[in-house]
Amino acid sequence: MIDKETIEKFRDLPTPFYYYNLGTLNETLETLKKESLGRGYKVHYAVKANPNPRILKIISSFGFGADCVSWNEIDAAIKAGFKPDEIVFAGVGKSDYEILNAIEAGIFCFNCESIPEIEVINKIAADQKKIAVISLRINPLIDAHTHKYITTGIEESKFGIHTWELEEVLKRVSEMKNIRLTGMHFHVGSQITRMSVFQSLCAHINELQEWFASHNVNLEVVNVGGGLGIDYETPEKAPAFAEYFSLIDEFIELRPGQVLHLEPGRSVVGQCGSLISKVLYVKNGSNTIFAIIDAGMTDLIRPALYQAHHKIENLTSQGSIHKYDVVGPICESSDTFAKFYELPDTKRGDIIAIRSAGAYGEAMASRYNLRDLPRVVFSDEI
Ligand code: LLP
């Protein structure tokens, strides 16, 4: 719930902007800390979900590590207080420059996705007279049952190394003098709401543990990636950390000395953010009424890109309910937040909140149509 007092304050602020409720963020982080520390799990926040500097600072202050996918993310994470030796670096296309910087910064580990990539890391590490620590991102061929653009563990995916390639990978890595293989890494997709997906992942990991042991490879790191979904119908609802962590606890079989690592992104920041916008025009279509708001797909691309549903609230109307197509001002038909969506009687100037937008919202904003990037307002600033 966004309370009345806050709504009144929104009236005077220029829109659109992301509103971050720090109370929700802190509560989420408290729970995450409790659930992970208690079990000895190591959390690396997936910076891509929301790299806002203030949000990064708050997350790092809880003592978590970071999961980054570019040098700029690593740099931002370090500037926000994350320790370099708690940063993992993932991605199928790390450039030479990024690899070099990451080695110099002293990151915890590269999560590697192919033999050619490991070869380049080995060469750059050798030039620097350093040993690069790596984990193998393995494609476990598990369907995450989520939108196809955020499913990564299927066969024809650019992500990860197939299990049938592992024999060859081990052989090649054993010949590389500047690589130290310490772990296995997985990430099967995002916005996963079926817990059985994670159970299948654990079963797969247990099998791989056998395989590595039979090849006399001892791994210290088992990284299950991110992916825990949030409830987009219930803004601010806490993610199911307890259920998720106890499921992993129950089904994963760690070997002595192994540490379980996780990379949650959406579940950490999703529920603390809302995109706040004002209604510009209400316009009749032939079968619908358009509520044209001043936020568009440039501010929040998820509905246009993944047909994602975010709860929409008219914060300033109590009128009778009508159905609206809630659309933005961008010159694209896909600039639609929801179709035939029930809202109280909506008019120009009403304040609209698009909820659960803290993850992959601000982070994916663009300047298409030469629009300004969305502003940001924190709950303790108004
Ligand atoms: N680890 C790796 C290797 C990843 O690729 C990702 C996300 C995460 C962790 C964090 O996953 P999370 O816990 O947030 O599900 N833009 C899309 C989501 C893309 C996710 C990309 N990878 C969206 O708006 O739904």
Boltz pocket constraint, residues with backbone or C-beta under 6 A from the ligand:
constraints:
  - pocket:
      binder: B
      contacts: [[A, 46], [A, 49], [A, 67], [A, 90], [A, 149], [A, 150], [A, 186], [A, 187], [A, 189], [A, 190], [A, 191], [A, 225], [A, 226], [A, 227], [A, 228], [A, 263], [A, 264], [A, 265], [A, 266], [A, 267], [A, 302], [A, 306], [A, 359], [A, 360]]
      max_distance: 6.0
